[in-house]
Amino acid sequence: MRTLLYLLPLLCLAACVNPPDFPSEPVITYEGMNKSQIYQFTNGPLDSIRIQFSFTDGDGDLSQIDSDSIDIFLTDSRLGIQTPFSIPLIPTEGTGNGISGDIFITVVNTTGICCIFNNRLCIADESFPVDTFSYAIQIKDRAGNLSNEIRTDPIEILCLGQ
């Protein structure tokens, strides 16, 4: 009887826990970047930007089964050029109540981050030492639902190199 009295409040407390109630389309929130400046004309992991955002998805159908599918879209604010990324496969077992987490994307300078002035691409001119842009980010789930769109903080490109 004494054991039952100890277990009863625990069982009542466990019964009160509700699973999360996320919408079926993905929802993303911008969390930040590791830095806000990058050099033009350099490449490799030494000059890259790491972007972090969080997500929720009510039906847990993020990530594509086909590894060639694109489900993250980064759009450059200057020209509207998209850089595609893929979310690694997330198993669907146990996702009935939805999923949430963080996504980290590393944009390496070899992806075409360069200065644009007067319709000239990738210039190194002392008259234009810095260019500024941001990324708009959106994700898509397997059902084709697009998330809300978020935007990074401004990113400065140092046009004259190191």
Chimera marker file (.cmm) of the C-alpha trace (Angstrom):
<marker_set name="trace">
<marker id="1" x="0.000" y="0.000" z="0.000" r="1" g="1" b="0" radius="0.5"/>
<marker id="2" x="2.825" y="2.388" z="0.872" r="1" g="1" b="0" radius="0.5"/>
<marker id="3" x="4.458" y="1.747" z="-2.539" r="1" g="1" b="0" radius="0.5"/>
<marker id="4" x="1.181" y="2.549" z="-4.255" r="1" g="1" b="0" radius="0.5"/>
<marker id="5" x="0.983" y="5.883" z="-2.428" r="1" g="1" b="0" radius="0.5"/>
<marker id="6" x="4.466" y="6.779" z="-3.721" r="1" g="1" b="0" radius="0.5"/>
<marker id="7" x="3.738" y="5.686" z="-7.287" r="1" g="1" b="0" radius="0.5"/>
<marker id="8" x="0.314" y="7.325" z="-7.579" r="1" g="1" b="0" radius="0.5"/>
<marker id="9" x="1.603" y="10.955" z="-7.709" r="1" g="1" b="0" radius="0.5"/>
<marker id="10" x="4.275" y="9.901" z="-10.204" r="1" g="1" b="0" radius="0.5"/>
<marker id="11" x="1.688" y="8.293" z="-12.470" r="1" g="1" b="0" radius="0.5"/>
<marker id="12" x="-0.540" y="11.360" z="-12.262" r="1" g="1" b="0" radius="0.5"/>
<marker id="13" x="2.382" y="13.612" z="-13.170" r="1" g="1" b="0" radius="0.5"/>
<marker id="14" x="3.354" y="11.412" z="-16.127" r="1" g="1" b="0" radius="0.5"/>
<marker id="15" x="-0.224" y="11.472" z="-17.413" r="1" g="1" b="0" radius="0.5"/>
<marker id="16" x="-0.147" y="15.293" z="-17.494" r="1" g="1" b="0" radius="0.5"/>
<marker id="17" x="2.777" y="15.558" z="-19.925" r="1" g="1" b="0" radius="0.5"/>
<marker id="18" x="1.490" y="16.550" z="-23.363" r="1" g="1" b="0" radius="0.5"/>
<marker id="19" x="3.431" y="15.885" z="-26.571" r="1" g="1" b="0" radius="0.5"/>
<marker id="20" x="4.417" y="18.949" z="-28.587" r="1" g="1" b="0" radius="0.5"/>
<marker id="21" x="1.812" y="20.282" z="-31.000" r="1" g="1" b="0" radius="0.5"/>
<marker id="22" x="3.758" y="21.561" z="-34.024" r="1" g="1" b="0" radius="0.5"/>
<marker id="23" x="2.148" y="22.557" z="-37.331" r="1" g="1" b="0" radius="0.5"/>
<marker id="24" x="2.566" y="20.080" z="-40.212" r="1" g="1" b="0" radius="0.5"/>
<marker id="25" x="4.617" y="22.528" z="-42.283" r="1" g="1" b="0" radius="0.5"/>
<marker id="26" x="8.172" y="23.183" z="-41.094" r="1" g="1" b="0" radius="0.5"/>
<marker id="27" x="8.813" y="26.300" z="-39.019" r="1" g="1" b="0" radius="0.5"/>
<marker id="28" x="12.341" y="27.699" z="-38.797" r="1" g="1" b="0" radius="0.5"/>
<marker id="29" x="13.971" y="30.307" z="-36.544" r="1" g="1" b="0" radius="0.5"/>
<marker id="30" x="17.285" y="32.033" z="-37.207" r="1" g="1" b="0" radius="0.5"/>
<marker id="31" x="19.764" y="31.408" z="-34.386" r="1" g="1" b="0" radius="0.5"/>
<marker id="32" x="22.973" y="33.045" z="-35.644" r="1" g="1" b="0" radius="0.5"/>
<marker id="33" x="26.289" y="32.769" z="-37.498" r="1" g="1" b="0" radius="0.5"/>
<marker id="34" x="29.852" y="32.163" z="-36.385" r="1" g="1" b="0" radius="0.5"/>
<marker id="35" x="31.061" y="35.386" z="-38.071" r="1" g="1" b="0" radius="0.5"/>
<marker id="36" x="29.805" y="38.208" z="-40.240" r="1" g="1" b="0" radius="0.5"/>
<marker id="37" x="32.787" y="38.802" z="-42.565" r="1" g="1" b="0" radius="0.5"/>
<marker id="38" x="34.361" y="36.674" z="-45.260" r="1" g="1" b="0" radius="0.5"/>
<marker id="39" x="37.185" y="37.336" z="-47.716" r="1" g="1" b="0" radius="0.5"/>
<marker id="40" x="36.711" y="37.246" z="-51.464" r="1" g="1" b="0" radius="0.5"/>
<marker id="41" x="39.135" y="35.096" z="-53.496" r="1" g="1" b="0" radius="0.5"/>
<marker id="42" x="39.931" y="32.635" z="-50.727" r="1" g="1" b="0" radius="0.5"/>
<marker id="43" x="38.678" y="29.129" z="-50.300" r="1" g="1" b="0" radius="0.5"/>
<marker id="44" x="38.694" y="26.210" z="-47.956" r="1" g="1" b="0" radius="0.5"/>
<marker id="45" x="37.288" y="25.707" z="-44.480" r="1" g="1" b="0" radius="0.5"/>
<marker id="46" x="39.450" y="28.517" z="-43.093" r="1" g="1" b="0" radius="0.5"/>
<marker id="47" x="37.153" y="31.060" z="-44.699" r="1" g="1" b="0" radius="0.5"/>
<marker id="48" x="33.613" y="29.879" z="-44.357" r="1" g="1" b="0" radius="0.5"/>
<marker id="49" x="30.453" y="30.946" z="-42.566" r="1" g="1" b="0" radius="0.5"/>
<marker id="50" x="28.511" y="28.614" z="-40.301" r="1" g="1" b="0" radius="0.5"/>
<marker id="51" x="24.793" y="29.428" z="-40.115" r="1" g="1" b="0" radius="0.5"/>
<marker id="52" x="22.543" y="27.987" z="-37.398" r="1" g="1" b="0" radius="0.5"/>
<marker id="53" x="18.761" y="27.824" z="-37.365" r="1" g="1" b="0" radius="0.5"/>
<marker id="54" x="16.241" y="25.753" z="-35.429" r="1" g="1" b="0" radius="0.5"/>
<marker id="55" x="13.253" y="23.887" z="-36.835" r="1" g="1" b="0" radius="0.5"/>
<marker id="56" x="9.998" y="22.200" z="-35.874" r="1" g="1" b="0" radius="0.5"/>
<marker id="57" x="7.864" y="19.936" z="-38.051" r="1" g="1" b="0" radius="0.5"/>
<marker id="58" x="4.568" y="18.497" z="-36.834" r="1" g="1" b="0" radius="0.5"/>
<marker id="59" x="4.458" y="15.407" z="-39.020" r="1" g="1" b="0" radius="0.5"/>
<marker id="60" x="8.199" y="14.708" z="-38.832" r="1" g="1" b="0" radius="0.5"/>
<marker id="61" x="8.719" y="14.368" z="-42.576" r="1" g="1" b="0" radius="0.5"/>
<marker id="62" x="11.842" y="16.476" z="-42.960" r="1" g="1" b="0" radius="0.5"/>
<marker id="63" x="14.757" y="15.228" z="-45.053" r="1" g="1" b="0" radius="0.5"/>
<marker id="64" x="14.474" y="13.456" z="-48.354" r="1" g="1" b="0" radius="0.5"/>
<marker id="65" x="14.830" y="9.716" z="-48.843" r="1" g="1" b="0" radius="0.5"/>
<marker id="66" x="16.652" y="10.383" z="-52.127" r="1" g="1" b="0" radius="0.5"/>
<marker id="67" x="20.080" y="11.791" z="-51.274" r="1" g="1" b="0" radius="0.5"/>
<marker id="68" x="20.059" y="13.943" z="-54.430" r="1" g="1" b="0" radius="0.5"/>
<marker id="69" x="16.967" y="15.862" z="-53.310" r="1" g="1" b="0" radius="0.5"/>
<marker id="70" x="17.290" y="19.440" z="-52.157" r="1" g="1" b="0" radius="0.5"/>
<marker id="71" x="15.382" y="20.607" z="-49.100" r="1" g="1" b="0" radius="0.5"/>
<marker id="72" x="17.284" y="23.675" z="-47.830" r="1" g="1" b="0" radius="0.5"/>
<marker id="73" x="17.435" y="26.815" z="-49.944" r="1" g="1" b="0" radius="0.5"/>
<marker id="74" x="19.834" y="29.713" z="-49.261" r="1" g="1" b="0" radius="0.5"/>
<marker id="75" x="19.125" y="32.704" z="-51.492" r="1" g="1" b="0" radius="0.5"/>
<marker id="76" x="21.661" y="35.523" z="-51.936" r="1" g="1" b="0" radius="0.5"/>
<marker id="77" x="19.902" y="38.875" z="-51.365" r="1" g="1" b="0" radius="0.5"/>
<marker id="78" x="21.824" y="40.630" z="-54.138" r="1" g="1" b="0" radius="0.5"/>
<marker id="79" x="21.042" y="38.487" z="-57.189" r="1" g="1" b="0" radius="0.5"/>
<marker id="80" x="18.510" y="35.940" z="-55.958" r="1" g="1" b="0" radius="0.5"/>
<marker id="81" x="20.908" y="33.059" z="-56.663" r="1" g="1" b="0" radius="0.5"/>
<marker id="82" x="20.064" y="29.950" z="-54.635" r="1" g="1" b="0" radius="0.5"/>
<marker id="83" x="22.609" y="27.678" z="-52.999" r="1" g="1" b="0" radius="0.5"/>
<marker id="84" x="20.957" y="24.286" z="-52.326" r="1" g="1" b="0" radius="0.5"/>
<marker id="85" x="21.674" y="21.987" z="-49.368" r="1" g="1" b="0" radius="0.5"/>
<marker id="86" x="20.188" y="18.699" z="-48.182" r="1" g="1" b="0" radius="0.5"/>
<marker id="87" x="19.061" y="17.635" z="-44.730" r="1" g="1" b="0" radius="0.5"/>
<marker id="88" x="20.482" y="14.199" z="-43.818" r="1" g="1" b="0" radius="0.5"/>
<marker id="89" x="17.853" y="11.453" z="-43.548" r="1" g="1" b="0" radius="0.5"/>
<marker id="90" x="15.856" y="11.626" z="-40.321" r="1" g="1" b="0" radius="0.5"/>
<marker id="91" x="14.194" y="8.275" z="-39.482" r="1" g="1" b="0" radius="0.5"/>
<marker id="92" x="10.402" y="8.520" z="-39.290" r="1" g="1" b="0" radius="0.5"/>
<marker id="93" x="10.037" y="6.077" z="-36.392" r="1" g="1" b="0" radius="0.5"/>
<marker id="94" x="8.759" y="7.915" z="-33.361" r="1" g="1" b="0" radius="0.5"/>
<marker id="95" x="8.091" y="11.192" z="-35.188" r="1" g="1" b="0" radius="0.5"/>
<marker id="96" x="4.291" y="10.972" z="-34.843" r="1" g="1" b="0" radius="0.5"/>
<marker id="97" x="4.259" y="13.926" z="-32.450" r="1" g="1" b="0" radius="0.5"/>
<marker id="98" x="6.638" y="15.989" z="-34.537" r="1" g="1" b="0" radius="0.5"/>
<marker id="99" x="10.312" y="16.759" z="-34.447" r="1" g="1" b="0" radius="0.5"/>
<marker id="100" x="12.476" y="19.725" z="-33.575" r="1" g="1" b="0" radius="0.5"/>
<marker id="101" x="16.163" y="20.483" z="-33.595" r="1" g="1" b="0" radius="0.5"/>
<marker id="102" x="18.960" y="22.650" z="-34.937" r="1" g="1" b="0" radius="0.5"/>
<marker id="103" x="20.517" y="22.741" z="-38.388" r="1" g="1" b="0" radius="0.5"/>
<marker id="104" x="24.050" y="23.989" z="-38.998" r="1" g="1" b="0" radius="0.5"/>
<marker id="105" x="25.116" y="24.895" z="-42.546" r="1" g="1" b="0" radius="0.5"/>
<marker id="106" x="28.703" y="25.677" z="-43.477" r="1" g="1" b="0" radius="0.5"/>
<marker id="107" x="28.975" y="27.914" z="-46.526" r="1" g="1" b="0" radius="0.5"/>
<marker id="108" x="32.525" y="27.612" z="-47.850" r="1" g="1" b="0" radius="0.5"/>
<marker id="109" x="33.869" y="30.515" z="-49.884" r="1" g="1" b="0" radius="0.5"/>
<marker id="110" x="34.272" y="28.313" z="-52.978" r="1" g="1" b="0" radius="0.5"/>
<marker id="111" x="30.482" y="28.506" z="-53.440" r="1" g="1" b="0" radius="0.5"/>
<marker id="112" x="30.771" y="31.856" z="-55.214" r="1" g="1" b="0" radius="0.5"/>
<marker id="113" x="30.782" y="34.424" z="-52.446" r="1" g="1" b="0" radius="0.5"/>
<marker id="114" x="32.214" y="37.433" z="-54.219" r="1" g="1" b="0" radius="0.5"/>
<marker id="115" x="31.781" y="41.186" z="-54.504" r="1" g="1" b="0" radius="0.5"/>
<marker id="116" x="29.333" y="42.703" z="-56.970" r="1" g="1" b="0" radius="0.5"/>
<marker id="117" x="29.444" y="46.385" z="-57.943" r="1" g="1" b="0" radius="0.5"/>
<marker id="118" x="27.998" y="48.157" z="-60.983" r="1" g="1" b="0" radius="0.5"/>
<marker id="119" x="26.972" y="44.802" z="-62.498" r="1" g="1" b="0" radius="0.5"/>
<marker id="120" x="30.567" y="43.567" z="-62.329" r="1" g="1" b="0" radius="0.5"/>
<marker id="121" x="31.080" y="40.226" z="-60.585" r="1" g="1" b="0" radius="0.5"/>
<marker id="122" x="33.981" y="39.257" z="-58.323" r="1" g="1" b="0" radius="0.5"/>
<marker id="123" x="35.835" y="42.528" z="-58.570" r="1" g="1" b="0" radius="0.5"/>
<marker id="124" x="38.835" y="43.645" z="-56.526" r="1" g="1" b="0" radius="0.5"/>
<marker id="125" x="38.799" y="47.416" z="-56.773" r="1" g="1" b="0" radius="0.5"/>
<marker id="126" x="40.054" y="49.790" z="-54.082" r="1" g="1" b="0" radius="0.5"/>
<marker id="127" x="37.006" y="51.987" z="-54.771" r="1" g="1" b="0" radius="0.5"/>
<marker id="128" x="34.769" y="49.133" z="-53.531" r="1" g="1" b="0" radius="0.5"/>
<marker id="129" x="36.491" y="47.516" z="-50.536" r="1" g="1" b="0" radius="0.5"/>
<marker id="130" x="33.375" y="45.876" z="-49.025" r="1" g="1" b="0" radius="0.5"/>
<marker id="131" x="30.149" y="44.348" z="-50.325" r="1" g="1" b="0" radius="0.5"/>
<marker id="132" x="27.245" y="43.365" z="-48.064" r="1" g="1" b="0" radius="0.5"/>
<marker id="133" x="24.508" y="40.769" z="-48.481" r="1" g="1" b="0" radius="0.5"/>
<marker id="134" x="22.405" y="38.330" z="-46.492" r="1" g="1" b="0" radius="0.5"/>
<marker id="135" x="20.873" y="34.936" z="-47.090" r="1" g="1" b="0" radius="0.5"/>
<marker id="136" x="17.159" y="34.173" z="-47.086" r="1" g="1" b="0" radius="0.5"/>
<marker id="137" x="16.636" y="30.591" z="-45.869" r="1" g="1" b="0" radius="0.5"/>
<marker id="138" x="13.711" y="28.240" z="-46.391" r="1" g="1" b="0" radius="0.5"/>
<marker id="139" x="13.291" y="24.478" z="-46.025" r="1" g="1" b="0" radius="0.5"/>
<marker id="140" x="10.882" y="21.981" z="-47.600" r="1" g="1" b="0" radius="0.5"/>
<marker id="141" x="9.521" y="18.716" z="-46.172" r="1" g="1" b="0" radius="0.5"/>
<marker id="142" x="8.753" y="15.489" z="-48.083" r="1" g="1" b="0" radius="0.5"/>
<marker id="143" x="5.110" y="16.535" z="-48.554" r="1" g="1" b="0" radius="0.5"/>
<marker id="144" x="6.303" y="19.659" z="-50.366" r="1" g="1" b="0" radius="0.5"/>
<marker id="145" x="5.367" y="22.059" z="-47.552" r="1" g="1" b="0" radius="0.5"/>
<marker id="146" x="7.659" y="25.083" z="-47.459" r="1" g="1" b="0" radius="0.5"/>
<marker id="147" x="8.669" y="26.659" z="-44.178" r="1" g="1" b="0" radius="0.5"/>
<marker id="148" x="8.537" y="30.304" z="-43.336" r="1" g="1" b="0" radius="0.5"/>
<marker id="149" x="11.457" y="32.322" z="-44.694" r="1" g="1" b="0" radius="0.5"/>
<marker id="150" x="14.167" y="33.621" z="-42.376" r="1" g="1" b="0" radius="0.5"/>
<marker id="151" x="17.088" y="35.943" z="-43.094" r="1" g="1" b="0" radius="0.5"/>
<marker id="152" x="20.638" y="35.943" z="-41.775" r="1" g="1" b="0" radius="0.5"/>
<marker id="153" x="22.322" y="38.973" z="-40.324" r="1" g="1" b="0" radius="0.5"/>
<marker id="154" x="24.219" y="41.073" z="-42.895" r="1" g="1" b="0" radius="0.5"/>
<marker id="155" x="27.422" y="39.444" z="-44.183" r="1" g="1" b="0" radius="0.5"/>
<marker id="156" x="30.335" y="41.619" z="-45.301" r="1" g="1" b="0" radius="0.5"/>
<marker id="157" x="32.584" y="40.434" z="-48.115" r="1" g="1" b="0" radius="0.5"/>
<marker id="158" x="36.065" y="41.927" z="-47.906" r="1" g="1" b="0" radius="0.5"/>
<marker id="159" x="36.663" y="42.501" z="-51.614" r="1" g="1" b="0" radius="0.5"/>
<marker id="160" x="40.405" y="43.179" z="-51.566" r="1" g="1" b="0" radius="0.5"/>
<marker id="161" x="41.378" y="39.801" z="-50.120" r="1" g="1" b="0" radius="0.5"/>
<marker id="162" x="43.733" y="39.091" z="-47.276" r="1" g="1" b="0" radius="0.5"/>
<link id1="1" id2="2" r="1" g="1" b="0" radius="0.2"/>
<link id1="2" id2="3" r="1" g="1" b="0" radius="0.2"/>
<link id1="3" id2="4" r="1" g="1" b="0" radius="0.2"/>
<link id1="4" id2="5" r="1" g="1" b="0" radius="0.2"/>
<link id1="5" id2="6" r="1" g="1" b="0" radius="0.2"/>
<link id1="6" id2="7" r="1" g="1" b="0" radius="0.2"/>
<link id1="7" id2="8" r="1" g="1" b="0" radius="0.2"/>
<link id1="8" id2="9" r="1" g="1" b="0" radius="0.2"/>
<link id1="9" id2="10" r="1" g="1" b="0" radius="0.2"/>
<link id1="10" id2="11" r="1" g="1" b="0" radius="0.2"/>
<link id1="11" id2="12" r="1" g="1" b="0" radius="0.2"/>
<link id1="12" id2="13" r="1" g="1" b="0" radius="0.2"/>
<link id1="13" id2="14" r="1" g="1" b="0" radius="0.2"/>
<link id1="14" id2="15" r="1" g="1" b="0" radius="0.2"/>
<link id1="15" id2="16" r="1" g="1" b="0" radius="0.2"/>
<link id1="16" id2="17" r="1" g="1" b="0" radius="0.2"/>
<link id1="17" id2="18" r="1" g="1" b="0" radius="0.2"/>
<link id1="18" id2="19" r="1" g="1" b="0" radius="0.2"/>
<link id1="19" id2="20" r="1" g="1" b="0" radius="0.2"/>
<link id1="20" id2="21" r="1" g="1" b="0" radius="0.2"/>
<link id1="21" id2="22" r="1" g="1" b="0" radius="0.2"/>
<link id1="22" id2="23" r="1" g="1" b="0" radius="0.2"/>
<link id1="23" id2="24" r="1" g="1" b="0" radius="0.2"/>
<link id1="24" id2="25" r="1" g="1" b="0" radius="0.2"/>
<link id1="25" id2="26" r="1" g="1" b="0" radius="0.2"/>
<link id1="26" id2="27" r="1" g="1" b="0" radius="0.2"/>
<link id1="27" id2="28" r="1" g="1" b="0" radius="0.2"/>
<link id1="28" id2="29" r="1" g="1" b="0" radius="0.2"/>
<link id1="29" id2="30" r="1" g="1" b="0" radius="0.2"/>
<link id1="30" id2="31" r="1" g="1" b="0" radius="0.2"/>
<link id1="31" id2="32" r="1" g="1" b="0" radius="0.2"/>
<link id1="32" id2="33" r="1" g="1" b="0" radius="0.2"/>
<link id1="33" id2="34" r="1" g="1" b="0" radius="0.2"/>
<link id1="34" id2="35" r="1" g="1" b="0" radius="0.2"/>
<link id1="35" id2="36" r="1" g="1" b="0" radius="0.2"/>
<link id1="36" id2="37" r="1" g="1" b="0" radius="0.2"/>
<link id1="37" id2="38" r="1" g="1" b="0" radius="0.2"/>
<link id1="38" id2="39" r="1" g="1" b="0" radius="0.2"/>
<link id1="39" id2="40" r="1" g="1" b="0" radius="0.2"/>
<link id1="40" id2="41" r="1" g="1" b="0" radius="0.2"/>
<link id1="41" id2="42" r="1" g="1" b="0" radius="0.2"/>
<link id1="42" id2="43" r="1" g="1" b="0" radius="0.2"/>
<link id1="43" id2="44" r="1" g="1" b="0" radius="0.2"/>
<link id1="44" id2="45" r="1" g="1" b="0" radius="0.2"/>
<link id1="45" id2="46" r="1" g="1" b="0" radius="0.2"/>
<link id1="46" id2="47" r="1" g="1" b="0" radius="0.2"/>
<link id1="47" id2="48" r="1" g="1" b="0" radius="0.2"/>
<link id1="48" id2="49" r="1" g="1" b="0" radius="0.2"/>
<link id1="49" id2="50" r="1" g="1" b="0" radius="0.2"/>
<link id1="50" id2="51" r="1" g="1" b="0" radius="0.2"/>
<link id1="51" id2="52" r="1" g="1" b="0" radius="0.2"/>
<link id1="52" id2="53" r="1" g="1" b="0" radius="0.2"/>
<link id1="53" id2="54" r="1" g="1" b="0" radius="0.2"/>
<link id1="54" id2="55" r="1" g="1" b="0" radius="0.2"/>
<link id1="55" id2="56" r="1" g="1" b="0" radius="0.2"/>
<link id1="56" id2="57" r="1" g="1" b="0" radius="0.2"/>
<link id1="57" id2="58" r="1" g="1" b="0" radius="0.2"/>
<link id1="58" id2="59" r="1" g="1" b="0" radius="0.2"/>
<link id1="59" id2="60" r="1" g="1" b="0" radius="0.2"/>
<link id1="60" id2="61" r="1" g="1" b="0" radius="0.2"/>
<link id1="61" id2="62" r="1" g="1" b="0" radius="0.2"/>
<link id1="62" id2="63" r="1" g="1" b="0" radius="0.2"/>
<link id1="63" id2="64" r="1" g="1" b="0" radius="0.2"/>
<link id1="64" id2="65" r="1" g="1" b="0" radius="0.2"/>
<link id1="65" id2="66" r="1" g="1" b="0" radius="0.2"/>
<link id1="66" id2="67" r="1" g="1" b="0" radius="0.2"/>
<link id1="67" id2="68" r="1" g="1" b="0" radius="0.2"/>
<link id1="68" id2="69" r="1" g="1" b="0" radius="0.2"/>
<link id1="69" id2="70" r="1" g="1" b="0" radius="0.2"/>
<link id1="70" id2="71" r="1" g="1" b="0" radius="0.2"/>
<link id1="71" id2="72" r="1" g="1" b="0" radius="0.2"/>
<link id1="72" id2="73" r="1" g="1" b="0" radius="0.2"/>
<link id1="73" id2="74" r="1" g="1" b="0" radius="0.2"/>
<link id1="74" id2="75" r="1" g="1" b="0" radius="0.2"/>
<link id1="75" id2="76" r="1" g="1" b="0" radius="0.2"/>
<link id1="76" id2="77" r="1" g="1" b="0" radius="0.2"/>
<link id1="77" id2="78" r="1" g="1" b="0" radius="0.2"/>
<link id1="78" id2="79" r="1" g="1" b="0" radius="0.2"/>
<link id1="79" id2="80" r="1" g="1" b="0" radius="0.2"/>
<link id1="80" id2="81" r="1" g="1" b="0" radius="0.2"/>
<link id1="81" id2="82" r="1" g="1" b="0" radius="0.2"/>
<link id1="82" id2="83" r="1" g="1" b="0" radius="0.2"/>
<link id1="83" id2="84" r="1" g="1" b="0" radius="0.2"/>
<link id1="84" id2="85" r="1" g="1" b="0" radius="0.2"/>
<link id1="85" id2="86" r="1" g="1" b="0" radius="0.2"/>
<link id1="86" id2="87" r="1" g="1" b="0" radius="0.2"/>
<link id1="87" id2="88" r="1" g="1" b="0" radius="0.2"/>
<link id1="88" id2="89" r="1" g="1" b="0" radius="0.2"/>
<link id1="89" id2="90" r="1" g="1" b="0" radius="0.2"/>
<link id1="90" id2="91" r="1" g="1" b="0" radius="0.2"/>
<link id1="91" id2="92" r="1" g="1" b="0" radius="0.2"/>
<link id1="92" id2="93" r="1" g="1" b="0" radius="0.2"/>
<link id1="93" id2="94" r="1" g="1" b="0" radius="0.2"/>
<link id1="94" id2="95" r="1" g="1" b="0" radius="0.2"/>
<link id1="95" id2="96" r="1" g="1" b="0" radius="0.2"/>
<link id1="96" id2="97" r="1" g="1" b="0" radius="0.2"/>
<link id1="97" id2="98" r="1" g="1" b="0" radius="0.2"/>
<link id1="98" id2="99" r="1" g="1" b="0" radius="0.2"/>
<link id1="99" id2="100" r="1" g="1" b="0" radius="0.2"/>
<link id1="100" id2="101" r="1" g="1" b="0" radius="0.2"/>
<link id1="101" id2="102" r="1" g="1" b="0" radius="0.2"/>
<link id1="102" id2="103" r="1" g="1" b="0" radius="0.2"/>
<link id1="103" id2="104" r="1" g="1" b="0" radius="0.2"/>
<link id1="104" id2="105" r="1" g="1" b="0" radius="0.2"/>
<link id1="105" id2="106" r="1" g="1" b="0" radius="0.2"/>
<link id1="106" id2="107" r="1" g="1" b="0" radius="0.2"/>
<link id1="107" id2="108" r="1" g="1" b="0" radius="0.2"/>
<link id1="108" id2="109" r="1" g="1" b="0" radius="0.2"/>
<link id1="109" id2="110" r="1" g="1" b="0" radius="0.2"/>
<link id1="110" id2="111" r="1" g="1" b="0" radius="0.2"/>
<link id1="111" id2="112" r="1" g="1" b="0" radius="0.2"/>
<link id1="112" id2="113" r="1" g="1" b="0" radius="0.2"/>
<link id1="113" id2="114" r="1" g="1" b="0" radius="0.2"/>
<link id1="114" id2="115" r="1" g="1" b="0" radius="0.2"/>
<link id1="115" id2="116" r="1" g="1" b="0" radius="0.2"/>
<link id1="116" id2="117" r="1" g="1" b="0" radius="0.2"/>
<link id1="117" id2="118" r="1" g="1" b="0" radius="0.2"/>
<link id1="118" id2="119" r="1" g="1" b="0" radius="0.2"/>
<link id1="119" id2="120" r="1" g="1" b="0" radius="0.2"/>
<link id1="120" id2="121" r="1" g="1" b="0" radius="0.2"/>
<link id1="121" id2="122" r="1" g="1" b="0" radius="0.2"/>
<link id1="122" id2="123" r="1" g="1" b="0" radius="0.2"/>
<link id1="123" id2="124" r="1" g="1" b="0" radius="0.2"/>
<link id1="124" id2="125" r="1" g="1" b="0" radius="0.2"/>
<link id1="125" id2="126" r="1" g="1" b="0" radius="0.2"/>
<link id1="126" id2="127" r="1" g="1" b="0" radius="0.2"/>
<link id1="127" id2="128" r="1" g="1" b="0" radius="0.2"/>
<link id1="128" id2="129" r="1" g="1" b="0" radius="0.2"/>
<link id1="129" id2="130" r="1" g="1" b="0" radius="0.2"/>
<link id1="130" id2="131" r="1" g="1" b="0" radius="0.2"/>
<link id1="131" id2="132" r="1" g="1" b="0" radius="0.2"/>
<link id1="132" id2="133" r="1" g="1" b="0" radius="0.2"/>
<link id1="133" id2="134" r="1" g="1" b="0" radius="0.2"/>
<link id1="134" id2="135" r="1" g="1" b="0" radius="0.2"/>
<link id1="135" id2="136" r="1" g="1" b="0" radius="0.2"/>
<link id1="136" id2="137" r="1" g="1" b="0" radius="0.2"/>
<link id1="137" id2="138" r="1" g="1" b="0" radius="0.2"/>
<link id1="138" id2="139" r="1" g="1" b="0" radius="0.2"/>
<link id1="139" id2="140" r="1" g="1" b="0" radius="0.2"/>
<link id1="140" id2="141" r="1" g="1" b="0" radius="0.2"/>
<link id1="141" id2="142" r="1" g="1" b="0" radius="0.2"/>
<link id1="142" id2="143" r="1" g="1" b="0" radius="0.2"/>
<link id1="143" id2="144" r="1" g="1" b="0" radius="0.2"/>
<link id1="144" id2="145" r="1" g="1" b="0" radius="0.2"/>
<link id1="145" id2="146" r="1" g="1" b="0" radius="0.2"/>
<link id1="146" id2="147" r="1" g="1" b="0" radius="0.2"/>
<link id1="147" id2="148" r="1" g="1" b="0" radius="0.2"/>
<link id1="148" id2="149" r="1" g="1" b="0" radius="0.2"/>
<link id1="149" id2="150" r="1" g="1" b="0" radius="0.2"/>
<link id1="150" id2="151" r="1" g="1" b="0" radius="0.2"/>
<link id1="151" id2="152" r="1" g="1" b="0" radius="0.2"/>
<link id1="152" id2="153" r="1" g="1" b="0" radius="0.2"/>
<link id1="153" id2="154" r="1" g="1" b="0" radius="0.2"/>
<link id1="154" id2="155" r="1" g="1" b="0" radius="0.2"/>
<link id1="155" id2="156" r="1" g="1" b="0" radius="0.2"/>
<link id1="156" id2="157" r="1" g="1" b="0" radius="0.2"/>
<link id1="157" id2="158" r="1" g="1" b="0" radius="0.2"/>
<link id1="158" id2="159" r="1" g="1" b="0" radius="0.2"/>
<link id1="159" id2="160" r="1" g="1" b="0" radius="0.2"/>
<link id1="160" id2="161" r="1" g="1" b="0" radius="0.2"/>
<link id1="161" id2="162" r="1" g="1" b="0" radius="0.2"/>
</marker_set>
